[in-house]
């Protein structure tokens, strides 16, 4: 996580908050984009490692319940 500068573009990763059958073909152009975003991405170990404890409380509880 980092400080946000005025006027800086913000991005939102749906893996932080969704747990459903959501599916999106992303075309954001970011070098680190997964290209496909789903409502179950929070289950991927790589995503959990990337975001640590910065998930929504709901998703964080789900992660903790499966570990």
C-alpha positions in Angstrom: 0.0 0.0 0.0 1.1 3.5 -0.6 0.2 7.2 -0.1 -2.1 8.6 -2.8 -1.3 11.8 -4.5 -4.0 14.4 -5.6 -5.1 13.6 -9.1 -3.6 10.1 -9.1 -5.7 7.4 -10.8 -7.1 4.8 -8.5 -7.8 1.2 -9.4 -10.0 -1.3 -7.6 -9.5 -5.0 -7.6 -12.8 -6.9 -7.2 -10.9 -9.8 -5.6 -10.9 -7.7 -2.4 -14.6 -7.7 -2.0 -16.5 -10.2 -4.2 -17.4 -13.8 -3.6 -19.8 -14.8 -6.3 -20.0 -15.9 -9.9 -18.7 -12.5 -11.2 -16.5 -12.6 -14.3 -14.8 -9.8 -16.2 -12.4 -9.6 -19.1 -10.3 -6.7 -18.0 -8.7 -4.4 -20.6 -7.0 -1.9 -18.2 -3.6 -2.3 -19.8 -1.7 -2.7 -16.6 1.4 -4.8 -16.7 0.2 -6.7 -13.6 -3.4 -7.2 -14.8 -4.8 -10.8 -14.5 -6.7 -10.2 -17.7 -9.7 -12.2 -16.2 -11.2 -11.1 -12.9 -13.6 -13.3 -11.1 -15.6 -13.3 -7.9 -13.4 -16.2 -6.6 -10.0 -14.7 -7.2 -9.5 -14.1 -3.5 -9.1 -17.9 -3.2 -5.8 -17.8 -5.3 -2.7 -18.1 -3.0 -0.9 -15.5 -5.2 -3.7 -13.0 -4.6 -3.7 -13.7 -0.9 0.0 -13.2 -0.8 -0.2 -10.0 -2.8 -2.8 -8.3 -0.6 -2.1 -9.8 2.8 -4.7 -8.6 5.3 -6.0 -5.8 3.0 -9.1 -7.6 1.9 -12.6 -6.6 3.0 -13.5 -8.0 6.4 -16.0 -10.4 4.8 -13.4 -11.9 2.4 -10.6 -11.9 5.1 -12.8 -14.0 7.4 -13.4 -16.4 4.5 -9.7 -16.7 3.9 -9.0 -17.3 7.5 -11.6 -20.0 7.7 -10.0 -22.1 5.0 -6.5 -21.9 6.3 
